[in-house]
Amino acid sequence: MMFATLLNYMDRQVLPQIATELKDTYGIDDARYGTVGRNFAWAFALGSIFFGFIADRIGPRLLYPVVLVGWSVAGLATPLMRDPQWTRLVEDPAAPGSGPYHWLLWCRTLLGFFEAGHWPCALLTARQILSAKDRPLGNGLLQSGASLGAILVPLYVMLVRKLGGGWEVAFWTIGAVGLLWVPLWLTLVRRGDLDHRPPHRHEEQEDELDFLPPPPAPEAAQPFDFARFVRVYATLFAVILGISVSWQFIREWMPKYLKEARGYSADAADLIVPVYYISAELGCFAAGALVLWLVGRGREVHSARVTSYALFACITATAALAPYSAGWLGVALLVLAGAGILGLHPIYYALTQELPAKHMAFLSGLLAACAWFLVGAVQKAMGEHIKATGSYDVGFVWAGLAPLVGLVALLVLWKPARAAT
């Protein structure tokens, strides 16, 4: 699953890494680039709902290969934007020369839709094989594929450039590798492997009873605590909105920001971006490890998660200072923020895995969809803002501060299950 996450992000991250190079050749200005980002995000939102609904009914074993083939084919098709034979099929007659832009728009839309299926499949699998206390670290391992993929992409793009290859090489080679994942998954995960809960059922009691009040007697049937469910779901909504705006804005715009606002060369940006994602990788593991350490010292699981979230939300806030800090200090603050943002993700995934098991994929997919609809609106608005002003400052301020909304919700709304009445 970590390898699937890696491929997911490699296919996703190639475009941001070469967006400046496409700007003049294919007419992908900042406003159009923002629209491409919006379409990717909105397609991801719809895919989150669709695949979440399907995953709850058929499980991840067969669905996972379908979504991975889908996004790999979308990546393979993207380089055809340089071929007039294909782009004239989607060109707007009222806007001559718009064919490459519209081809890119369609490919990224399909990419976003199928990439959304990765997360319900991965989260269902992780829930099935990991106990409650192990999920933050396990989710960190799963999420770490994102930063690993993002680390490799700029280095790979730079290598292709040094060897004289065009930008299209990165798209089709990564897409082709993605197709090789399918037989690997079907070989390693056999029919029935995901049908059973992990051992030590007592560790799962927190999950199974999270929305039920304490039973007054073993034989008494307990009603579903709808009021608690609403508070928890509202909290998850605030958390995912904040971390999604942060992570997706920086992921999409940082390479362009480094080249066009900070004045770094393509080679320099291709080295800075991996450092950011290395920091994110370390933060992802550190957040899960911190939860395990706190639990080992006697803290309750939820208290440990909130503490870890608070620390990493404060680290993320350094992104708000980056555009106002000169030279390498601004870059260093961005790198530090990467550790904070990705460190928040495994905490969020662990919280979603406490949703009612029967509908977890759909409920978490609906949360992701809401977040991606917001992300899409932000990407388009920021593209228009950057084109008009040439400034990225507002985006980085929002990226730094947005996760604090989730922290407030965690502290105010999410009460321990034993407090329910």
RAHUQUI-V292050 format. One record per helix or strand of 3 or more residues. SS is the DSSP state (H for helix, E for strand). FROM is the first residue (numbers start at 0). TO is the last residue. If there is no record, write none. Layout:
# RAHUQUI-V292050
ss=SS from=FROM to=TO
ss=SS from=FROM to=TO
This chain:
# RAHUQUI-V292050
ss=H from=1 to=24
ss=H from=29 to=57
ss=H from=59 to=81
ss=H from=83 to=86
ss=H from=98 to=114
ss=H from=116 to=128
ss=H from=131 to=161
ss=H from=167 to=187
ss=H from=200 to=207
ss=H from=225 to=260
ss=H from=265 to=295
ss=H from=300 to=315
ss=H from=318 to=321
ss=H from=326 to=351
ss=H from=356 to=388
ss=H from=392 to=400
ss=H from=402 to=411
ss=H from=416 to=418
